[in-house]
Amino acid sequence: MLVIQLLPNNLLWLECILRVLFAIIIGFALGVERQLRLKVAGIRIHVVVAAGAALFSIASIYAFPGNDTSRVAAQVVSGIGFIGAGMIMHRHTAVHGLTSAAGIWLTAAIAMTAGAGMYLVALGATVLTILVQLLLHLPLRLFSQKHQYDIRITFKSPTDDCPQVIKNIFGITRFTEFKVDRIDGEVIYDAVINTKKQVDEAFAGKILKDYDFIISIEKAESDH
């Protein structure tokens, strides 16, 4: 096992703080990529999970000498599962949040290696994770065909064919969610669609300009 202790034993407390700090930096780096993609699990939750996992690892190593330290690690793994389960949502036939839940689970694992003093392993795993996330989001045919994007659209319906127009724009056959509200005496529709078309700022701006009955277009939380 590759374990690096940077400071002598009489400064073990400082070494432990350094490990937690390293874990926080790891959590921050992993959280930035998720937050830039407007995911619920952003920087803060990644930092908190990383710091907690590192502290549990440190406690299992130094606070309970002579005991089976793997028990604490095992409990951290199962405990993180509860957080991940809270991020997973089921909408109709689609499941959302699996990538975010898996990311939190992986963040905890990397932070535990940092808490154990395995700095190089933690750093390498962090770099590989970020590179994989960036690679899978490149606009390549191999990846883009499998991507599904959840888009939330708010619109008025001055004519009966407005919902069908929206379906034609995004190449879908149905809405994932559909709600009707009355605001200031006007009927407003709020719909979520699942489409293969990647909606960027320019594409959304063109749609809003061409179709005046569409009020807003924004990305909804999805499993990517």
C-alpha positions, 0 to 999 in steps of 0.5 A: 500500500502506497502511504505517504506521511509528510510530517513526523509522528509528533505532528500527526495532528497537523498531518491529519488536517492536511489530509482533510484539506487535500480531500476538500480540494479533491471534492471541490475539483470534482464538484466544479465539473458537476456544478458547471453542468447545473447539477443538484450535487454541486461544489458544496455537497462534494466538499462536505462528503469529501471532508466527512469521508476523509475524517472517517478514514482518519478516525478509523486509522488513529482513533481505534488502534488495534481494532478492525479499521475496515469496519468504519470504511465499510460503514462510510460506503453504506452511509454514502448510499443513503445520500445517493439514494436521495438524489435519484428520482423516478419520473414516469419511465425515466430514472434521473440522478444516477450519475450524480449519486455515483459521483458522490459515492466515488468522491467519498471513495477518493476522499477516503484514500486521501484520509488514509494518506494515499495522496498519489492514488487520490490525486490520480483518481481525481484527474482520471474522473474529471478527464472521463467526465469531460470526454463523455461530454464531448460532442462526438457521435459515439457519445451524443447519440446516447445522450438524452437532455431534459428541457423544461419549457414554459409556454402559452397556447393561443392555438391548439397546435402549440404543443405539437409545434414544440414536439416537432421542434425537439423531435419528440412524441410526448411530454415527460411532464405537463402542468397547467397553471393560471397566472393573472388570468392567463393559462400557462403551460409548464412541460418537461421534454426528453430530447436528443437535441442539445439545447445551447444558449444560441439554439434556445434564443432562436426558438424564443425569437421565432415562437413568441408563445414560448416564454422560457427554455431551461435545462432540467436536472438529468442523469448526465 
